[in-house]
């Protein structure tokens, strides 16, 4: 069993030698989808609060 590895230091900076095992293009695509999801959530919540969208949780 392996121990924990810290990637971020307590001040939020990246630890020396820390590398991602994922390709940069995959990470960028994941970020794009997260941003689209956040935008969708914001729009749907606004519509729901106005009574223009049924059930959303």
PDB file of N, H, CA, C and O in Angstrom:
ATOM      1  N   UNK A   1       0.841  -1.183   0.000  1.00  0.00           N
ATOM      2  CA  UNK A   1       0.000   0.000   0.000  1.00  0.00           C
ATOM      3  C   UNK A   1       0.884   1.243   0.000  1.00  0.00           C
ATOM      4  O   UNK A   1       1.826   1.354   0.784  1.00  0.00           O
ATOM      5  N   UNK A   2       0.566   2.156  -0.878  1.00  0.00           N
ATOM      6  H   UNK A   2      -0.200   2.066  -1.515  1.00  0.00           H
ATOM      7  CA  UNK A   2       1.359   3.374  -0.980  1.00  0.00           C
ATOM      8  C   UNK A   2       0.800   4.444  -0.067  1.00  0.00           C
ATOM      9  O   UNK A   2      -0.400   4.486   0.201  1.00  0.00           O
ATOM     10  N   UNK A   3       1.684   5.309   0.408  1.00  0.00           N
ATOM     11  H   UNK A   3       2.659   5.275   0.190  1.00  0.00           H
ATOM     12  CA  UNK A   3       1.260   6.428   1.236  1.00  0.00           C
ATOM     13  C   UNK A   3       0.711   7.559   0.387  1.00  0.00           C
ATOM     14  O   UNK A   3       0.686   7.480  -0.841  1.00  0.00           O
ATOM     15  N   UNK A   4       0.285   8.585   1.042  1.00  0.00           N
ATOM     16  H   UNK A   4       0.305   8.650   2.040  1.00  0.00           H
ATOM     17  CA  UNK A   4      -0.248   9.758   0.335  1.00  0.00           C
ATOM     18  C   UNK A   4       0.869  10.568  -0.289  1.00  0.00           C
ATOM     19  O   UNK A   4       1.991  10.629   0.216  1.00  0.00           O
ATOM     20  N   UNK A   5       0.522  11.184  -1.401  1.00  0.00           N
ATOM     21  H   UNK A   5      -0.389  11.134  -1.811  1.00  0.00           H
ATOM     22  CA  UNK A   5       1.442  12.127  -2.025  1.00  0.00           C
ATOM     23  C   UNK A   5       0.757  13.468  -2.079  1.00  0.00           C
ATOM     24  O   UNK A   5      -0.390  13.570  -2.515  1.00  0.00           O
ATOM     25  N   UNK A   6       1.444  14.489  -1.642  1.00  0.00           N
ATOM     26  H   UNK A   6       2.376  14.406  -1.288  1.00  0.00           H
ATOM     27  CA  UNK A   6       0.892  15.839  -1.700  1.00  0.00           C
ATOM     28  C   UNK A   6       1.303  16.485  -3.014  1.00  0.00           C
ATOM     29  O   UNK A   6       2.467  16.451  -3.412  1.00  0.00           O
ATOM     30  N   UNK A   7       0.319  17.070  -3.671  1.00  0.00           N
ATOM     31  H   UNK A   7      -0.627  17.098  -3.348  1.00  0.00           H
ATOM     32  CA  UNK A   7       0.590  17.775  -4.919  1.00  0.00           C
ATOM     33  C   UNK A   7       0.589  19.275  -4.667  1.00  0.00           C
ATOM     34  O   UNK A   7       1.335  20.022  -5.299  1.00  0.00           O
ATOM     35  N   UNK A   8      -0.259  19.708  -3.737  1.00  0.00           N
ATOM     36  H   UNK A   8      -0.865  19.101  -3.224  1.00  0.00           H
ATOM     37  CA  UNK A   8      -0.315  21.124  -3.382  1.00  0.00           C
ATOM     38  C   UNK A   8       0.292  21.345  -2.005  1.00  0.00           C
ATOM     39  O   UNK A   8       0.083  20.563  -1.077  1.00  0.00           O
ATOM     40  N   UNK A   9       1.032  22.408  -1.900  1.00  0.00           N
ATOM     41  H   UNK A   9       1.202  23.044  -2.653  1.00  0.00           H
ATOM     42  CA  UNK A   9       1.580  22.808  -0.608  1.00  0.00           C
ATOM     43  C   UNK A   9       0.506  23.567   0.169  1.00  0.00           C
ATOM     44  O   UNK A   9      -0.489  23.994  -0.418  1.00  0.00           O
ATOM     45  N   UNK A  10       0.690  23.741   1.482  1.00  0.00           N
ATOM     46  H   UNK A  10       1.498  23.393   1.959  1.00  0.00           H
ATOM     47  CA  UNK A  10      -0.322  24.442   2.283  1.00  0.00           C
ATOM     48  C   UNK A  10      -0.685  25.833   1.766  1.00  0.00           C
ATOM     49  O   UNK A  10      -1.803  26.300   1.983  1.00  0.00           O
ATOM     50  N   UNK A  11       0.254  26.501   1.081  1.00  0.00           N
ATOM     51  H   UNK A  11       1.162  26.121   0.904  1.00  0.00           H
ATOM     52  CA  UNK A  11      -0.045  27.842   0.556  1.00  0.00           C
ATOM     53  C   UNK A  11      -0.729  27.798  -0.815  1.00  0.00           C
ATOM     54  O   UNK A  11      -1.017  28.846  -1.392  1.00  0.00           O
ATOM     55  N   UNK A  12      -0.996  26.582  -1.344  1.00  0.00           N
ATOM     56  H   UNK A  12      -0.762  25.731  -0.875  1.00  0.00           H
ATOM     57  CA  UNK A  12      -1.717  26.439  -2.603  1.00  0.00           C
ATOM     58  C   UNK A  12      -0.833  26.322  -3.832  1.00  0.00           C
ATOM     59  O   UNK A  12      -1.342  26.163  -4.942  1.00  0.00           O
ATOM     60  N   UNK A  13       0.470  26.396  -3.660  1.00  0.00           N
ATOM     61  H   UNK A  13       0.883  26.525  -2.759  1.00  0.00           H
ATOM     62  CA  UNK A  13       1.366  26.245  -4.805  1.00  0.00           C
ATOM     63  C   UNK A  13       1.619  24.763  -5.069  1.00  0.00           C
ATOM     64  O   UNK A  13       1.431  23.923  -4.189  1.00  0.00           O
ATOM     65  N   UNK A  14       2.048  24.455  -6.290  1.00  0.00           N
ATOM     66  H   UNK A  14       2.201  25.137  -7.005  1.00  0.00           H
ATOM     67  CA  UNK A  14       2.301  23.068  -6.683  1.00  0.00           C
ATOM     68  C   UNK A  14       3.639  22.617  -6.123  1.00  0.00           C
ATOM     69  O   UNK A  14       4.635  23.337  -6.205  1.00  0.00           O
ATOM     70  N   UNK A  15       3.653  21.424  -5.555  1.00  0.00           N
ATOM     71  H   UNK A  15       2.844  20.839  -5.488  1.00  0.00           H
ATOM     72  CA  UNK A  15       4.878  20.874  -4.977  1.00  0.00           C
ATOM     73  C   UNK A  15       5.893  20.590  -6.084  1.00  0.00           C
ATOM     74  O   UNK A  15       5.522  20.272  -7.214  1.00  0.00           O
ATOM     75  N   UNK A  16       7.165  20.708  -5.747  1.00  0.00           N
ATOM     76  H   UNK A  16       7.466  20.966  -4.829  1.00  0.00           H
ATOM     77  CA  UNK A  16       8.232  20.451  -6.707  1.00  0.00           C
ATOM     78  C   UNK A  16       8.156  19.002  -7.185  1.00  0.00           C
ATOM     79  O   UNK A  16       7.999  18.083  -6.380  1.00  0.00           O
ATOM     80  N   UNK A  17       8.267  18.807  -8.481  1.00  0.00           N
ATOM     81  H   UNK A  17       8.395  19.553  -9.135  1.00  0.00           H
ATOM     82  CA  UNK A  17       8.256  17.464  -9.047  1.00  0.00           C
ATOM     83  C   UNK A  17       6.874  16.869  -9.254  1.00  0.00           C
ATOM     84  O   UNK A  17       6.762  15.749  -9.753  1.00  0.00           O
ATOM     85  N   UNK A  18       5.830  17.577  -8.887  1.00  0.00           N
ATOM     86  H   UNK A  18       5.921  18.487  -8.481  1.00  0.00           H
ATOM     87  CA  UNK A  18       4.469  17.061  -9.061  1.00  0.00           C
ATOM     88  C   UNK A  18       4.093  17.131 -10.536  1.00  0.00           C
ATOM     89  O   UNK A  18       4.231  18.174 -11.174  1.00  0.00           O
ATOM     90  N   UNK A  19       3.618  16.015 -11.065  1.00  0.00           N
ATOM     91  H   UNK A  19       3.506  15.167 -10.546  1.00  0.00           H
ATOM     92  CA  UNK A  19       3.212  15.960 -12.467  1.00  0.00           C
ATOM     93  C   UNK A  19       1.883  15.234 -12.560  1.00  0.00           C
ATOM     94  O   UNK A  19       1.598  14.327 -11.778  1.00  0.00           O
ATOM     95  N   UNK A  20       1.086  15.640 -13.514  1.00  0.00           N
ATOM     96  H   UNK A  20       1.318  16.377 -14.150  1.00  0.00           H
ATOM     97  CA  UNK A  20      -0.194  14.984 -13.759  1.00  0.00           C
ATOM     98  C   UNK A  20       0.036  13.736 -14.600  1.00  0.00           C
ATOM     99  O   UNK A  20       0.892  13.723 -15.484  1.00  0.00           O
ATOM    100  N   UNK A  21      -0.729  12.691 -14.320  1.00  0.00           N
ATOM    101  H   UNK A  21      -1.424  12.702 -13.601  1.00  0.00           H
ATOM    102  CA  UNK A  21      -0.654  11.487 -15.138  1.00  0.00           C
ATOM    103  C   UNK A  21      -1.632  11.562 -16.308  1.00  0.00           C
ATOM    104  O   UNK A  21      -1.687  10.651 -17.134  1.00  0.00           O
ATOM    105  N   UNK A  22      -2.399  12.645 -16.379  1.00  0.00           N
ATOM    106  H   UNK A  22      -2.354  13.385 -15.708  1.00  0.00           H
ATOM    107  CA  UNK A  22      -3.355  12.817 -17.467  1.00  0.00           C
ATOM    108  C   UNK A  22      -2.784  13.777 -18.497  1.00  0.00           C
ATOM    109  O   UNK A  22      -2.019  14.685 -18.172  1.00  0.00           O
ATOM    110  N   UNK A  23      -3.175  13.555 -19.753  1.00  0.00           N
ATOM    111  H   UNK A  23      -3.797  12.817 -20.017  1.00  0.00           H
ATOM    112  CA  UNK A  23      -2.701  14.428 -20.818  1.00  0.00           C
ATOM    113  C   UNK A  23      -3.371  15.794 -20.721  1.00  0.00           C
ATOM    114  O   UNK A  23      -4.512  15.914 -20.273  1.00  0.00           O
ATOM    115  N   UNK A  24      -2.646  16.809 -21.147  1.00  0.00           N
ATOM    116  H   UNK A  24      -1.719  16.711 -21.511  1.00  0.00           H
ATOM    117  CA  UNK A  24      -3.143  18.179 -21.046  1.00  0.00           C
ATOM    118  C   UNK A  24      -4.446  18.377 -21.819  1.00  0.00           C
ATOM    119  O   UNK A  24      -5.343  19.076 -21.347  1.00  0.00           O
ATOM    120  N   UNK A  25      -4.558  17.769 -23.001  1.00  0.00           N
ATOM    121  H   UNK A  25      -3.830  17.202 -23.384  1.00  0.00           H
ATOM    122  CA  UNK A  25      -5.780  17.924 -23.803  1.00  0.00           C
ATOM    123  C   UNK A  25      -6.988  17.333 -23.077  1.00  0.00           C
ATOM    124  O   UNK A  25      -8.080  17.899 -23.136  1.00  0.00           O
ATOM    125  N   UNK A  26      -6.805  16.205 -22.395  1.00  0.00           N
ATOM    126  H   UNK A  26      -5.918  15.745 -22.347  1.00  0.00           H
ATOM    127  CA  UNK A  26      -7.891  15.608 -21.619  1.00  0.00           C
ATOM    128  C   UNK A  26      -8.312  16.541 -20.492  1.00  0.00           C
ATOM    129  O   UNK A  26      -9.505  16.722 -20.250  1.00  0.00           O
ATOM    130  N   UNK A  27      -7.350  17.128 -19.807  1.00  0.00           N
ATOM    131  H   UNK A  27      -6.381  16.980 -20.004  1.00  0.00           H
ATOM    132  CA  UNK A  27      -7.653  18.049 -18.711  1.00  0.00           C
ATOM    133  C   UNK A  27      -8.392  19.284 -19.213  1.00  0.00           C
ATOM    134  O   UNK A  27      -9.322  19.758 -18.561  1.00  0.00           O
ATOM    135  N   UNK A  28      -7.984  19.808 -20.367  1.00  0.00           N
ATOM    136  H   UNK A  28      -7.228  19.423 -20.896  1.00  0.00           H
ATOM    137  CA  UNK A  28      -8.665  20.970 -20.938  1.00  0.00           C
ATOM    138  C   UNK A  28     -10.103  20.635 -21.322  1.00  0.00           C
ATOM    139  O   UNK A  28     -11.008  21.440 -21.101  1.00  0.00           O
ATOM    140  N   UNK A  29     -10.319  19.457 -21.893  1.00  0.00           N
ATOM    141  H   UNK A  29      -9.584  18.803 -22.073  1.00  0.00           H
ATOM    142  CA  UNK A  29     -11.671  19.044 -22.267  1.00  0.00           C
ATOM    143  C   UNK A  29     -12.535  18.854 -21.016  1.00  0.00           C
ATOM    144  O   UNK A  29     -13.709  19.226 -21.012  1.00  0.00           O
ATOM    145  N   UNK A  30     -11.966  18.282 -19.964  1.00  0.00           N
ATOM    146  H   UNK A  30     -11.013  17.979 -19.967  1.00  0.00           H
ATOM    147  CA  UNK A  30     -12.705  18.126 -18.706  1.00  0.00           C
ATOM    148  C   UNK A  30     -13.082  19.490 -18.140  1.00  0.00           C
ATOM    149  O   UNK A  30     -14.196  19.668 -17.647  1.00  0.00           O
ATOM    150  N   UNK A  31     -12.169  20.453 -18.204  1.00  0.00           N
ATOM    151  H   UNK A  31     -11.264  20.309 -18.604  1.00  0.00           H
ATOM    152  CA  UNK A  31     -12.455  21.807 -17.730  1.00  0.00           C
ATOM    153  C   UNK A  31     -13.569  22.449 -18.553  1.00  0.00           C
ATOM    154  O   UNK A  31     -14.446  23.115 -18.002  1.00  0.00           O
ATOM    155  N   UNK A  32     -13.534  22.250 -19.863  1.00  0.00           N
ATOM    156  H   UNK A  32     -12.821  21.710 -20.309  1.00  0.00           H
ATOM    157  CA  UNK A  32     -14.603  22.793 -20.718  1.00  0.00           C
ATOM    158  C   UNK A  32     -15.965  22.246 -20.298  1.00  0.00           C
ATOM    159  O   UNK A  32     -16.934  22.998 -20.190  1.00  0.00           O
ATOM    160  N   UNK A  33     -16.038  20.933 -20.062  1.00  0.00           N
ATOM    161  H   UNK A  33     -15.251  20.322 -20.150  1.00  0.00           H
ATOM    162  CA  UNK A  33     -17.314  20.329 -19.664  1.00  0.00           C
ATOM    163  C   UNK A  33     -17.761  20.800 -18.287  1.00  0.00           C
ATOM    164  O   UNK A  33     -18.954  20.990 -18.054  1.00  0.00           O
ATOM    165  N   UNK A  34     -16.812  20.991 -17.375  1.00  0.00           N
ATOM    166  H   UNK A  34     -15.843  20.836 -17.565  1.00  0.00           H
ATOM    167  CA  UNK A  34     -17.177  21.508 -16.048  1.00  0.00           C
ATOM    168  C   UNK A  34     -17.739  22.921 -16.153  1.00  0.00           C
ATOM    169  O   UNK A  34     -18.700  23.263 -15.463  1.00  0.00           O
ATOM    170  N   UNK A  35     -17.139  23.744 -17.018  1.00  0.00           N
ATOM    171  H   UNK A  35     -16.358  23.466 -17.578  1.00  0.00           H
ATOM    172  CA  UNK A  35     -17.621  25.112 -17.189  1.00  0.00           C
ATOM    173  C   UNK A  35     -19.005  25.131 -17.838  1.00  0.00           C
ATOM    174  O   UNK A  35     -19.861  25.924 -17.448  1.00  0.00           O
ATOM    175  N   UNK A  36     -19.228  24.254 -18.836  1.00  0.00           N
ATOM    176  H   UNK A  36     -18.532  23.610 -19.153  1.00  0.00           H
ATOM    177  CA  UNK A  36     -20.549  24.155 -19.460  1.00  0.00           C
ATOM    178  C   UNK A  36     -21.596  23.709 -18.446  1.00  0.00           C
ATOM    179  O   UNK A  36     -22.716  24.220 -18.433  1.00  0.00           O
ATOM    180  N   UNK A  37     -21.226  22.759 -17.601  1.00  0.00           N
ATOM    181  H   UNK A  37     -20.317  22.344 -17.612  1.00  0.00           H
ATOM    182  CA  UNK A  37     -22.143  22.256 -16.581  1.00  0.00           C
ATOM    183  C   UNK A  37     -22.501  23.349 -15.584  1.00  0.00           C
ATOM    184  O   UNK A  37     -23.661  23.476 -15.192  1.00  0.00           O
ATOM    185  N   UNK A  38     -21.521  24.131 -15.174  1.00  0.00           N
ATOM    186  H   UNK A  38     -20.579  24.027 -15.493  1.00  0.00           H
ATOM    187  CA  UNK A  38     -21.772  25.230 -14.236  1.00  0.00           C
ATOM    188  C   UNK A  38     -22.695  26.275 -14.857  1.00  0.00           C
ATOM    189  O   UNK A  38     -23.603  26.772 -14.192  1.00  0.00           O
ATOM    190  N   UNK A  39     -22.471  26.610 -16.119  1.00  0.00           N
ATOM    191  H   UNK A  39     -21.733  26.207 -16.659  1.00  0.00           H
ATOM    192  CA  UNK A  39     -23.316  27.578 -16.816  1.00  0.00           C
ATOM    193  C   UNK A  39     -24.749  27.062 -16.923  1.00  0.00           C
ATOM    194  O   UNK A  39     -25.699  27.810 -16.690  1.00  0.00           O
ATOM    195  N   UNK A  40     -24.906  25.791 -17.275  1.00  0.00           N
ATOM    196  H   UNK A  40     -24.135  25.183 -17.465  1.00  0.00           H
ATOM    197  CA  UNK A  40     -26.235  25.181 -17.352  1.00  0.00           C
ATOM    198  C   UNK A  40     -26.931  25.261 -15.994  1.00  0.00           C
ATOM    199  O   UNK A  40     -28.091  25.665 -15.909  1.00  0.00           O
ATOM    200  N   UNK A  41     -26.223  24.877 -14.938  1.00  0.00           N
ATOM    201  H   UNK A  41     -25.281  24.548 -15.007  1.00  0.00           H
ATOM    202  CA  UNK A  41     -26.808  24.933 -13.594  1.00  0.00           C
ATOM    203  C   UNK A  41     -27.270  26.344 -13.246  1.00  0.00           C
ATOM    204  O   UNK A  41     -28.374  26.524 -12.732  1.00  0.00           O
ATOM    205  N   UNK A  42     -26.437  27.342 -13.521  1.00  0.00           N
ATOM    206  H   UNK A  42     -25.540  27.196 -13.938  1.00  0.00           H
ATOM    207  CA  UNK A  42     -26.802  28.721 -13.200  1.00  0.00           C
ATOM    208  C   UNK A  42     -28.056  29.151 -13.953  1.00  0.00           C
ATOM    209  O   UNK A  42     -28.940  29.787 -13.379  1.00  0.00           O
ATOM    210  N   UNK A  43     -28.134  28.807 -15.230  1.00  0.00           N
ATOM    211  H   UNK A  43     -27.415  28.290 -15.697  1.00  0.00           H
ATOM    212  CA  UNK A  43     -29.292  29.200 -16.036  1.00  0.00           C
ATOM    213  C   UNK A  43     -30.562  28.492 -15.581  1.00  0.00           C
ATOM    214  O   UNK A  43     -31.622  29.110 -15.488  1.00  0.00           O
ATOM    215  N   UNK A  44     -30.456  27.200 -15.300  1.00  0.00           N
ATOM    216  H   UNK A  44     -29.595  26.697 -15.376  1.00  0.00           H
ATOM    217  CA  UNK A  44     -31.635  26.442 -14.888  1.00  0.00           C
ATOM    218  C   UNK A  44     -32.118  26.890 -13.514  1.00  0.00           C
ATOM    219  O   UNK A  44     -33.324  26.990 -13.289  1.00  0.00           O
ATOM    220  N   UNK A  45     -31.204  27.160 -12.601  1.00  0.00           N
ATOM    221  H   UNK A  45     -30.225  27.079 -12.784  1.00  0.00           H
ATOM    222  CA  UNK A  45     -31.600  27.638 -11.273  1.00  0.00           C
ATOM    223  C   UNK A  45     -32.307  28.982 -11.390  1.00  0.00           C
ATOM    224  O   UNK A  45     -33.309  29.216 -10.713  1.00  0.00           O
ATOM    225  N   UNK A  46     -31.791  29.871 -12.247  1.00  0.00           N
ATOM    226  H   UNK A  46     -30.977  29.681 -12.797  1.00  0.00           H
ATOM    227  CA  UNK A  46     -32.443  31.170 -12.446  1.00  0.00           C
ATOM    228  C   UNK A  46     -33.852  30.987 -12.999  1.00  0.00           C
ATOM    229  O   UNK A  46     -34.783  31.650 -12.543  1.00  0.00           O
ATOM    230  N   UNK A  47     -34.020  30.099 -13.974  1.00  0.00           N
ATOM    231  H   UNK A  47     -33.263  29.561 -14.345  1.00  0.00           H
ATOM    232  CA  UNK A  47     -35.350  29.837 -14.534  1.00  0.00           C
ATOM    233  C   UNK A  47     -36.279  29.222 -13.495  1.00  0.00           C
ATOM    234  O   UNK A  47     -37.459  29.566 -13.426  1.00  0.00           O
ATOM    235  N   UNK A  48     -35.744  28.317 -12.691  1.00  0.00           N
ATOM    236  H   UNK A  48     -34.785  28.038 -12.747  1.00  0.00           H
ATOM    237  CA  UNK A  48     -36.552  27.660 -11.666  1.00  0.00           C
ATOM    238  C   UNK A  48     -37.032  28.664 -10.628  1.00  0.00           C
ATOM    239  O   UNK A  48     -38.171  28.589 -10.168  1.00  0.00           O
ATOM    240  N   UNK A  49     -36.174  29.596 -10.259  1.00  0.00           N
ATOM    241  H   UNK A  49     -35.248  29.657 -10.632  1.00  0.00           H
ATOM    242  CA  UNK A  49     -36.558  30.622  -9.280  1.00  0.00           C
ATOM    243  C   UNK A  49     -37.615  31.566  -9.840  1.00  0.00           C
ATOM    244  O   UNK A  49     -38.385  32.152  -9.080  1.00  0.00           O
ATOM    245  N   UNK A  50     -37.659  31.719 -11.157  1.00  0.00           N
ATOM    246  H   UNK A  50     -37.033  31.243 -11.775  1.00  0.00           H
ATOM    247  CA  UNK A  50     -38.668  32.558 -11.802  1.00  0.00           C
ATOM    248  C   UNK A  50     -39.950  31.779 -12.085  1.00  0.00           C
ATOM    249  O   UNK A  50     -40.923  32.338 -12.591  1.00  0.00           O
ATOM    250  N   UNK A  51     -39.947  30.495 -11.758  1.00  0.00           N
ATOM    251  H   UNK A  51     -39.157  30.040 -11.347  1.00  0.00           H
ATOM    252  CA  UNK A  51     -41.116  29.666 -12.005  1.00  0.00           C
ATOM    253  C   UNK A  51     -41.248  29.214 -13.448  1.00  0.00           C
ATOM    254  O   UNK A  51     -42.321  28.783 -13.868  1.00  0.00           O
ATOM    255  N   UNK A  52     -40.166  29.307 -14.209  1.00  0.00           N
ATOM    256  H   UNK A  52     -39.293  29.657 -13.867  1.00  0.00           H
ATOM    257  CA  UNK A  52     -40.210  28.952 -15.626  1.00  0.00           C
ATOM    258  C   UNK A  52     -39.599  27.586 -15.913  1.00  0.00           C
ATOM    259  O   UNK A  52     -39.507  27.172 -17.068  1.00  0.00           O
ATOM    260  N   UNK A  53     -39.189  26.902 -14.880  1.00  0.00           N
ATOM    261  H   UNK A  53     -39.263  27.238 -13.941  1.00  0.00           H
ATOM    262  CA  UNK A  53     -38.592  25.577 -15.046  1.00  0.00           C
ATOM    263  C   UNK A  53     -39.162  24.689 -13.965  1.00  0.00           C
ATOM    264  O   UNK A  53     -39.214  25.078 -12.799  1.00  0.00           O
ATOM    265  N   UNK A  54     -39.591  23.497 -14.343  1.00  0.00           N
ATOM    266  H   UNK A  54     -39.549  23.180 -15.290  1.00  0.00           H
ATOM    267  CA  UNK A  54     -40.241  22.583 -13.403  1.00  0.00           C
ATOM    268  C   UNK A  54     -39.357  22.167 -12.246  1.00  0.00           C
ATOM    269  O   UNK A  54     -39.040  22.975 -11.373  1.00  0.00           O
ATOM    270  N   UNK A  55     -38.966  20.923 -12.242  1.00  0.00           N
ATOM    271  H   UNK A  55     -39.223  20.267 -12.952  1.00  0.00           H
ATOM    272  CA  UNK A  55     -38.204  20.359 -11.123  1.00  0.00           C
ATOM    273  C   UNK A  55     -36.729  20.329 -11.490  1.00  0.00           C
ATOM    274  O   UNK A  55     -36.352  19.824 -12.548  1.00  0.00           O
ATOM    275  N   UNK A  56     -35.914  20.865 -10.624  1.00  0.00           N
ATOM    276  H   UNK A  56     -36.221  21.275  -9.765  1.00  0.00           H
ATOM    277  CA  UNK A  56     -34.462  20.819 -10.784  1.00  0.00           C
ATOM    278  C   UNK A  56     -33.845  20.814  -9.408  1.00  0.00           C
ATOM    279  O   UNK A  56     -34.122  21.693  -8.591  1.00  0.00           O
ATOM    280  N   UNK A  57     -33.003  19.821  -9.145  1.00  0.00           N
ATOM    281  H   UNK A  57     -32.778  19.108  -9.808  1.00  0.00           H
ATOM    282  CA  UNK A  57     -32.334  19.779  -7.834  1.00  0.00           C
ATOM    283  C   UNK A  57     -30.912  19.320  -7.979  1.00  0.00           C
ATOM    284  O   UNK A  57     -30.191  19.222  -6.986  1.00  0.00           O
TER     285      UNK A  57
END
